[in-house]
């Protein structure tokens, strides 16, 4: 299982969002791109939380990848102050009580994902100077209300604003930035995985040495 799960929330494979996700994953070296447009699932939580819907095979696989990942990265455009319907539908269907989160006896939320790190790449046509006035609610929704809520410990947000009128040089800089972050995260995840494997080997050796 890949150490990083990269969720591409754009319906169009030709989008800048999709290309950024690919660049990050390629530079990481051990990342899986989960392009939601390629999955087969009903994005509507038809019964709310009153009745469980049967999970489609693609959702079962995606949930497994979420739980195995050390790093979870979401790439999404900002549409009407929120995320595309396919990404919202994925969150609704894939993140479930007692599986990705639960509530303690005191009524406090407890995330059940094991990822230590997360990133949110948020793209919008909104110019940077208008962001303080319009707000970016999708940032709070995804970073805090979804990833952190489900257990991802640290989530960093990277905003690419003014996409519609961005010069080619600026777009190229964004792509390079995504690749640089992917490479950096790949080094960190590889070191962490190596340390974990080393600890596992030492534990097995210690157990073996005390065997009768």
C-alpha atoms as one frame of an Amber mdcrd trajectory, in Angstrom:
protein
   0.000   0.000   0.000   1.309   3.466  -0.914   2.447   5.660   1.974   0.650
   8.721   0.543  -2.904   8.880  -0.771  -3.528  11.732  -3.210  -7.224  12.490
  -3.715  -7.987  14.281  -6.980 -11.410  15.870  -6.545 -11.788  17.430 -10.004
 -14.242  15.833 -12.479 -11.995  16.733 -15.451  -8.726  14.861 -15.988  -7.465
  17.770 -18.142  -7.721  20.289 -15.307  -4.864  22.052 -13.563  -6.064  20.414
 -10.343  -5.519  16.966 -11.837  -2.087  17.895 -13.190  -0.997  19.233  -9.805
  -2.074  15.959  -8.191  -0.076  13.968 -10.734   3.030  16.111 -10.256   2.892
  15.737  -6.484   2.443  11.958  -6.674   5.230  11.458  -9.211   7.677  13.472
  -7.113   6.677  11.674  -3.915   7.698   8.290  -5.246   5.319   6.185  -3.163
   1.951   7.831  -3.664  -1.311   6.633  -5.112  -3.570   9.036  -6.987  -7.234
   8.408  -6.265  -9.025  10.227  -9.087 -12.634  10.291  -7.907 -13.939  10.751
 -11.451 -12.702   7.224 -12.235 -14.526   5.561  -9.332 -17.938   3.972  -9.608
 -20.080   4.919  -6.616 -23.283   6.715  -5.752 -22.229  10.114  -4.330 -25.583
  10.603  -2.614 -25.951   9.536   1.023 -29.537   8.567   0.292 -30.687   7.694
   3.823 -28.491  10.098   5.749 -27.070   8.252   8.737 -30.316   6.460   9.538
 -29.539   3.500   7.288 -26.214   2.251   5.907 -25.787   1.975   2.168 -23.847
  -0.950   0.739 -20.353   0.172  -0.140 -19.340  -0.212  -3.759 -16.013  -2.045
  -4.382 -14.283   1.221  -5.327 -15.288   2.773  -2.004 -14.124  -0.278  -0.053
 -10.738   0.024  -1.759 -10.588   3.792  -1.169 -11.404   3.432   2.528  -8.654
   0.837   2.915  -6.179   3.202   1.264  -7.264   6.020   3.594  -6.593   3.922
   6.664  -3.205   2.712   5.414  -1.859   6.088   4.302   0.695   7.983   6.365
  -0.065  11.139   4.380  -3.395  12.205   2.870  -3.421  14.971   0.255  -6.538
  16.520  -1.309  -6.513  18.537  -4.516  -9.733  20.404  -5.269 -11.081  23.478
  -7.014 -13.308  25.950  -5.202 -16.791  26.056  -6.741 -19.556  28.229  -5.291
 -17.693  28.496  -2.016 -17.417  24.726  -1.690 -15.913  21.661  -3.354 -17.193
  19.788  -6.436 -20.153  17.486  -5.855 -18.068  14.378  -6.527 -15.636  15.225
  -3.711 -18.401  16.113  -1.265 -20.184  12.885  -2.207 -17.003  10.908  -1.622
 -16.652  12.370   1.853 -20.323  11.624   2.602 -20.114   8.014   1.491 -16.574
   7.030   2.518 -16.219   8.697   5.922 -18.560   6.918   8.284 -19.209   6.808
  12.030 -17.382   4.034  13.902 -15.135   3.569  10.871 -13.367   6.855  10.162
 -14.545   8.703  13.258 -16.542   8.196  16.428 -17.693  10.099  19.489 -16.370
   9.459  22.983 -18.591   9.020  26.029 -18.148  12.730  26.641 -19.505  13.494
  23.189 -16.150  14.552  21.750 -15.179  13.532  18.202 -12.316  11.081  17.776
 -10.730  10.523  14.375  -9.850   6.957  13.404  -7.518   7.576  10.454  -3.832
   7.056  11.218  -2.254   9.611   8.862   0.115  11.968  10.632   0.248  14.510
   7.829  -2.162  15.979   5.343  -2.242  18.705   2.734  -5.034  20.563   1.000
  -4.351  22.170  -2.375  -7.204  24.582  -3.030  -7.564  26.236  -6.447  -9.877
  29.167  -7.146 -10.459  31.828  -9.759 -10.939  34.295  -6.901  -8.080  36.858
  -6.937  -5.915  36.817  -3.833  -6.926  40.349  -2.851 -10.612  39.374  -2.706
 -10.107  36.274  -0.560 -10.331  38.193   2.771 -13.743  39.530   1.720 -15.245
  36.424   0.110 -13.674  33.918   2.474 -12.636  30.386   1.582 -15.088  28.160
   3.471 -13.926  25.071   1.578 -10.584  25.396   3.342 -12.238  25.056   6.752
 -14.581  22.372   5.449 -11.875  20.064   4.101  -8.866  20.775   6.322 -10.550
  21.081   9.692 -14.069  19.720   9.323 -13.072  16.597   7.382  -9.388  15.597
   7.475  -8.580  16.670  11.031 -12.003  15.560  12.227 -11.233  12.051  10.953
  -7.828  11.894  12.600  -5.264  13.415  10.241  -3.067  15.148  12.800  -1.500
  18.031  10.877  -3.052  19.524   7.740  -1.415  22.306   5.741  -3.375  24.311
   3.186  -1.900  25.667  -0.037  -4.026  28.134  -1.983  -3.668  28.793  -5.697
  -5.798  31.876  -6.327  -6.552  33.755  -9.522  -6.261  30.590 -11.608  -8.382
  31.851 -14.498  -6.096  34.788 -15.252  -2.819  33.210 -14.138   0.121  33.659
 -16.499   1.873  30.509 -17.771   4.877  31.333 -15.601   2.707  31.383 -12.502
   1.056  28.078 -13.401   4.477  26.550 -13.961   5.570  27.796 -10.534   2.522
  26.142  -8.949   3.354  22.846 -10.640   6.949  23.056  -9.466   5.731  23.860
  -5.950   3.493  20.785  -5.877   6.366  18.604  -7.100   8.737  20.041  -4.491
   6.249  19.313  -1.706   5.696  15.820  -3.038   9.439  15.127  -3.047   9.800
  16.513   0.480   6.904  14.434   1.778   8.262  11.369   0.008  11.578  11.653
   1.841   9.789  12.076   5.175   7.412   9.169   4.570  10.236   6.887   3.406
  12.286   7.676   6.517   9.292   7.059   8.753   8.510   3.785   7.005  12.143
   2.698   7.327  12.137   3.467  11.044   8.916   1.532  11.494  10.287  -1.491
   9.643  13.508  -1.339  11.660  11.590  -1.260  14.922   9.530  -4.236  13.775
  12.668  -6.245  12.976  14.228  -5.436  16.370  11.037  -6.469  18.138  10.946
  -9.776  16.265  14.603 -10.427  17.127  13.973  -9.704  20.801  10.965 -11.999
  20.855  12.957 -14.721  19.102  15.856 -14.433  21.524  13.590 -15.094  24.508
  11.850 -18.056  22.959  12.394 -21.374  24.867
